[in-house]
Amino acid sequence: MPALIACRFNPNLEAKYHQLKAAGKPAKLDITAVMRRLVILAVALLPDYRKWTPKSA
């Protein structure tokens, strides 16, 4: 469920989701890729007690 919400409200993850979808990947693979990115993000932020901040364009 967090991956579905991230696809809707996080611009970076939404872009990755649409990129994979445009490449013709199955829907479950697209969501799994977003889940993996969320896990990697959590592993990077949690040890230092940092909060996520969006990239500035």
Phi and psi restraints in degrees (range 20) as a CNS / XPLOR table:
assign (resid 1 and name C) (resid 2 and name N)
       (resid 2 and name CA) (resid 2 and name C) 1.0 -59.7 20.0 2
assign (resid 2 and name N) (resid 2 and name CA)
       (resid 2 and name C) (resid 3 and name N) 1.0 -33.0 20.0 2
assign (resid 2 and name C) (resid 3 and name N)
       (resid 3 and name CA) (resid 3 and name C) 1.0 -67.3 20.0 2
assign (resid 3 and name N) (resid 3 and name CA)
       (resid 3 and name C) (resid 4 and name N) 1.0 -38.4 20.0 2
assign (resid 3 and name C) (resid 4 and name N)
       (resid 4 and name CA) (resid 4 and name C) 1.0 -64.8 20.0 2
assign (resid 4 and name N) (resid 4 and name CA)
       (resid 4 and name C) (resid 5 and name N) 1.0 -42.1 20.0 2
assign (resid 4 and name C) (resid 5 and name N)
       (resid 5 and name CA) (resid 5 and name C) 1.0 -66.8 20.0 2
assign (resid 5 and name N) (resid 5 and name CA)
       (resid 5 and name C) (resid 6 and name N) 1.0 -40.3 20.0 2
assign (resid 5 and name C) (resid 6 and name N)
       (resid 6 and name CA) (resid 6 and name C) 1.0 -62.8 20.0 2
assign (resid 6 and name N) (resid 6 and name CA)
       (resid 6 and name C) (resid 7 and name N) 1.0 -35.5 20.0 2
assign (resid 6 and name C) (resid 7 and name N)
       (resid 7 and name CA) (resid 7 and name C) 1.0 -65.1 20.0 2
assign (resid 7 and name N) (resid 7 and name CA)
       (resid 7 and name C) (resid 8 and name N) 1.0 -27.3 20.0 2
assign (resid 7 and name C) (resid 8 and name N)
       (resid 8 and name CA) (resid 8 and name C) 1.0 -87.2 20.0 2
assign (resid 8 and name N) (resid 8 and name CA)
       (resid 8 and name C) (resid 9 and name N) 1.0 -35.3 20.0 2
assign (resid 8 and name C) (resid 9 and name N)
       (resid 9 and name CA) (resid 9 and name C) 1.0 -117.3 20.0 2
assign (resid 9 and name N) (resid 9 and name CA)
       (resid 9 and name C) (resid 10 and name N) 1.0 -12.1 20.0 2
assign (resid 9 and name C) (resid 10 and name N)
       (resid 10 and name CA) (resid 10 and name C) 1.0 -102.4 20.0 2
assign (resid 10 and name N) (resid 10 and name CA)
       (resid 10 and name C) (resid 11 and name N) 1.0 114.2 20.0 2
assign (resid 10 and name C) (resid 11 and name N)
       (resid 11 and name CA) (resid 11 and name C) 1.0 -59.2 20.0 2
assign (resid 11 and name N) (resid 11 and name CA)
       (resid 11 and name C) (resid 12 and name N) 1.0 -38.2 20.0 2
assign (resid 11 and name C) (resid 12 and name N)
       (resid 12 and name CA) (resid 12 and name C) 1.0 -67.5 20.0 2
assign (resid 12 and name N) (resid 12 and name CA)
       (resid 12 and name C) (resid 13 and name N) 1.0 -45.8 20.0 2
assign (resid 12 and name C) (resid 13 and name N)
       (resid 13 and name CA) (resid 13 and name C) 1.0 -72.7 20.0 2
assign (resid 13 and name N) (resid 13 and name CA)
       (resid 13 and name C) (resid 14 and name N) 1.0 -32.7 20.0 2
assign (resid 13 and name C) (resid 14 and name N)
       (resid 14 and name CA) (resid 14 and name C) 1.0 -63.5 20.0 2
assign (resid 14 and name N) (resid 14 and name CA)
       (resid 14 and name C) (resid 15 and name N) 1.0 -41.4 20.0 2
assign (resid 14 and name C) (resid 15 and name N)
       (resid 15 and name CA) (resid 15 and name C) 1.0 -62.9 20.0 2
assign (resid 15 and name N) (resid 15 and name CA)
       (resid 15 and name C) (resid 16 and name N) 1.0 -42.1 20.0 2
assign (resid 15 and name C) (resid 16 and name N)
       (resid 16 and name CA) (resid 16 and name C) 1.0 -64.5 20.0 2
assign (resid 16 and name N) (resid 16 and name CA)
       (resid 16 and name C) (resid 17 and name N) 1.0 -41.7 20.0 2
assign (resid 16 and name C) (resid 17 and name N)
       (resid 17 and name CA) (resid 17 and name C) 1.0 -60.4 20.0 2
assign (resid 17 and name N) (resid 17 and name CA)
       (resid 17 and name C) (resid 18 and name N) 1.0 -47.4 20.0 2
assign (resid 17 and name C) (resid 18 and name N)
       (resid 18 and name CA) (resid 18 and name C) 1.0 -68.9 20.0 2
assign (resid 18 and name N) (resid 18 and name CA)
       (resid 18 and name C) (resid 19 and name N) 1.0 -31.5 20.0 2
assign (resid 18 and name C) (resid 19 and name N)
       (resid 19 and name CA) (resid 19 and name C) 1.0 -64.2 20.0 2
assign (resid 19 and name N) (resid 19 and name CA)
       (resid 19 and name C) (resid 20 and name N) 1.0 -45.1 20.0 2
assign (resid 19 and name C) (resid 20 and name N)
       (resid 20 and name CA) (resid 20 and name C) 1.0 -68.1 20.0 2
assign (resid 20 and name N) (resid 20 and name CA)
       (resid 20 and name C) (resid 21 and name N) 1.0 -38.8 20.0 2
assign (resid 20 and name C) (resid 21 and name N)
       (resid 21 and name CA) (resid 21 and name C) 1.0 -64.2 20.0 2
assign (resid 21 and name N) (resid 21 and name CA)
       (resid 21 and name C) (resid 22 and name N) 1.0 -40.9 20.0 2
assign (resid 21 and name C) (resid 22 and name N)
       (resid 22 and name CA) (resid 22 and name C) 1.0 -67.0 20.0 2
assign (resid 22 and name N) (resid 22 and name CA)
       (resid 22 and name C) (resid 23 and name N) 1.0 -26.4 20.0 2
assign (resid 22 and name C) (resid 23 and name N)
       (resid 23 and name CA) (resid 23 and name C) 1.0 -78.9 20.0 2
assign (resid 23 and name N) (resid 23 and name CA)
       (resid 23 and name C) (resid 24 and name N) 1.0 -2.2 20.0 2
assign (resid 23 and name C) (resid 24 and name N)
       (resid 24 and name CA) (resid 24 and name C) 1.0 86.9 20.0 2
assign (resid 24 and name N) (resid 24 and name CA)
       (resid 24 and name C) (resid 25 and name N) 1.0 17.3 20.0 2
assign (resid 24 and name C) (resid 25 and name N)
       (resid 25 and name CA) (resid 25 and name C) 1.0 -75.2 20.0 2
assign (resid 25 and name N) (resid 25 and name CA)
       (resid 25 and name C) (resid 26 and name N) 1.0 152.7 20.0 2
assign (resid 25 and name C) (resid 26 and name N)
       (resid 26 and name CA) (resid 26 and name C) 1.0 -64.2 20.0 2
assign (resid 26 and name N) (resid 26 and name CA)
       (resid 26 and name C) (resid 27 and name N) 1.0 153.0 20.0 2
assign (resid 26 and name C) (resid 27 and name N)
       (resid 27 and name CA) (resid 27 and name C) 1.0 -60.6 20.0 2
assign (resid 27 and name N) (resid 27 and name CA)
       (resid 27 and name C) (resid 28 and name N) 1.0 -40.1 20.0 2
assign (resid 27 and name C) (resid 28 and name N)
       (resid 28 and name CA) (resid 28 and name C) 1.0 -65.3 20.0 2
assign (resid 28 and name N) (resid 28 and name CA)
       (resid 28 and name C) (resid 29 and name N) 1.0 -34.7 20.0 2
assign (resid 28 and name C) (resid 29 and name N)
       (resid 29 and name CA) (resid 29 and name C) 1.0 -67.0 20.0 2
assign (resid 29 and name N) (resid 29 and name CA)
       (resid 29 and name C) (resid 30 and name N) 1.0 -39.3 20.0 2
assign (resid 29 and name C) (resid 30 and name N)
       (resid 30 and name CA) (resid 30 and name C) 1.0 -60.4 20.0 2
assign (resid 30 and name N) (resid 30 and name CA)
       (resid 30 and name C) (resid 31 and name N) 1.0 -47.2 20.0 2
assign (resid 30 and name C) (resid 31 and name N)
       (resid 31 and name CA) (resid 31 and name C) 1.0 -66.2 20.0 2
assign (resid 31 and name N) (resid 31 and name CA)
       (resid 31 and name C) (resid 32 and name N) 1.0 -38.8 20.0 2
assign (resid 31 and name C) (resid 32 and name N)
       (resid 32 and name CA) (resid 32 and name C) 1.0 -63.7 20.0 2
assign (resid 32 and name N) (resid 32 and name CA)
       (resid 32 and name C) (resid 33 and name N) 1.0 -37.7 20.0 2
assign (resid 32 and name C) (resid 33 and name N)
       (resid 33 and name CA) (resid 33 and name C) 1.0 -64.6 20.0 2
assign (resid 33 and name N) (resid 33 and name CA)
       (resid 33 and name C) (resid 34 and name N) 1.0 -39.5 20.0 2
assign (resid 33 and name C) (resid 34 and name N)
       (resid 34 and name CA) (resid 34 and name C) 1.0 -67.4 20.0 2
assign (resid 34 and name N) (resid 34 and name CA)
       (resid 34 and name C) (resid 35 and name N) 1.0 -40.4 20.0 2
assign (resid 34 and name C) (resid 35 and name N)
       (resid 35 and name CA) (resid 35 and name C) 1.0 -59.0 20.0 2
assign (resid 35 and name N) (resid 35 and name CA)
       (resid 35 and name C) (resid 36 and name N) 1.0 -43.9 20.0 2
assign (resid 35 and name C) (resid 36 and name N)
       (resid 36 and name CA) (resid 36 and name C) 1.0 -62.6 20.0 2
assign (resid 36 and name N) (resid 36 and name CA)
       (resid 36 and name C) (resid 37 and name N) 1.0 -41.5 20.0 2
assign (resid 36 and name C) (resid 37 and name N)
       (resid 37 and name CA) (resid 37 and name C) 1.0 -64.1 20.0 2
assign (resid 37 and name N) (resid 37 and name CA)
       (resid 37 and name C) (resid 38 and name N) 1.0 -36.8 20.0 2
assign (resid 37 and name C) (resid 38 and name N)
       (resid 38 and name CA) (resid 38 and name C) 1.0 -65.1 20.0 2
assign (resid 38 and name N) (resid 38 and name CA)
       (resid 38 and name C) (resid 39 and name N) 1.0 -40.8 20.0 2
assign (resid 38 and name C) (resid 39 and name N)
       (resid 39 and name CA) (resid 39 and name C) 1.0 -65.3 20.0 2
assign (resid 39 and name N) (resid 39 and name CA)
       (resid 39 and name C) (resid 40 and name N) 1.0 -44.4 20.0 2
assign (resid 39 and name C) (resid 40 and name N)
       (resid 40 and name CA) (resid 40 and name C) 1.0 -62.3 20.0 2
assign (resid 40 and name N) (resid 40 and name CA)
       (resid 40 and name C) (resid 41 and name N) 1.0 -40.9 20.0 2
assign (resid 40 and name C) (resid 41 and name N)
       (resid 41 and name CA) (resid 41 and name C) 1.0 -62.6 20.0 2
assign (resid 41 and name N) (resid 41 and name CA)
       (resid 41 and name C) (resid 42 and name N) 1.0 -43.7 20.0 2
assign (resid 41 and name C) (resid 42 and name N)
       (resid 42 and name CA) (resid 42 and name C) 1.0 -64.1 20.0 2
assign (resid 42 and name N) (resid 42 and name CA)
       (resid 42 and name C) (resid 43 and name N) 1.0 -42.5 20.0 2
assign (resid 42 and name C) (resid 43 and name N)
       (resid 43 and name CA) (resid 43 and name C) 1.0 -63.8 20.0 2
assign (resid 43 and name N) (resid 43 and name CA)
       (resid 43 and name C) (resid 44 and name N) 1.0 -33.5 20.0 2
assign (resid 43 and name C) (resid 44 and name N)
       (resid 44 and name CA) (resid 44 and name C) 1.0 -75.6 20.0 2
assign (resid 44 and name N) (resid 44 and name CA)
       (resid 44 and name C) (resid 45 and name N) 1.0 -34.9 20.0 2
assign (resid 44 and name C) (resid 45 and name N)
       (resid 45 and name CA) (resid 45 and name C) 1.0 -89.1 20.0 2
assign (resid 45 and name N) (resid 45 and name CA)
       (resid 45 and name C) (resid 46 and name N) 1.0 -38.2 20.0 2
assign (resid 45 and name C) (resid 46 and name N)
       (resid 46 and name CA) (resid 46 and name C) 1.0 -62.7 20.0 2
assign (resid 46 and name N) (resid 46 and name CA)
       (resid 46 and name C) (resid 47 and name N) 1.0 -41.6 20.0 2
assign (resid 46 and name C) (resid 47 and name N)
       (resid 47 and name CA) (resid 47 and name C) 1.0 -59.7 20.0 2
assign (resid 47 and name N) (resid 47 and name CA)
       (resid 47 and name C) (resid 48 and name N) 1.0 -30.6 20.0 2
assign (resid 47 and name C) (resid 48 and name N)
       (resid 48 and name CA) (resid 48 and name C) 1.0 -99.1 20.0 2
assign (resid 48 and name N) (resid 48 and name CA)
       (resid 48 and name C) (resid 49 and name N) 1.0 4.6 20.0 2
assign (resid 48 and name C) (resid 49 and name N)
       (resid 49 and name CA) (resid 49 and name C) 1.0 54.8 20.0 2
assign (resid 49 and name N) (resid 49 and name CA)
       (resid 49 and name C) (resid 50 and name N) 1.0 38.1 20.0 2
assign (resid 49 and name C) (resid 50 and name N)
       (resid 50 and name CA) (resid 50 and name C) 1.0 -90.9 20.0 2
assign (resid 50 and name N) (resid 50 and name CA)
       (resid 50 and name C) (resid 51 and name N) 1.0 156.1 20.0 2
assign (resid 50 and name C) (resid 51 and name N)
       (resid 51 and name CA) (resid 51 and name C) 1.0 -103.2 20.0 2
assign (resid 51 and name N) (resid 51 and name CA)
       (resid 51 and name C) (resid 52 and name N) 1.0 151.3 20.0 2
assign (resid 51 and name C) (resid 52 and name N)
       (resid 52 and name CA) (resid 52 and name C) 1.0 -74.0 20.0 2
assign (resid 52 and name N) (resid 52 and name CA)
       (resid 52 and name C) (resid 53 and name N) 1.0 136.0 20.0 2
assign (resid 52 and name C) (resid 53 and name N)
       (resid 53 and name CA) (resid 53 and name C) 1.0 -127.0 20.0 2
assign (resid 53 and name N) (resid 53 and name CA)
       (resid 53 and name C) (resid 54 and name N) 1.0 137.0 20.0 2
assign (resid 53 and name C) (resid 54 and name N)
       (resid 54 and name CA) (resid 54 and name C) 1.0 -67.3 20.0 2
assign (resid 54 and name N) (resid 54 and name CA)
       (resid 54 and name C) (resid 55 and name N) 1.0 152.0 20.0 2
assign (resid 54 and name C) (resid 55 and name N)
       (resid 55 and name CA) (resid 55 and name C) 1.0 -66.7 20.0 2
assign (resid 55 and name N) (resid 55 and name CA)
       (resid 55 and name C) (resid 56 and name N) 1.0 139.9 20.0 2
assign (resid 55 and name C) (resid 56 and name N)
       (resid 56 and name CA) (resid 56 and name C) 1.0 -90.2 20.0 2
assign (resid 56 and name N) (resid 56 and name CA)
       (resid 56 and name C) (resid 57 and name N) 1.0 136.8 20.0 2
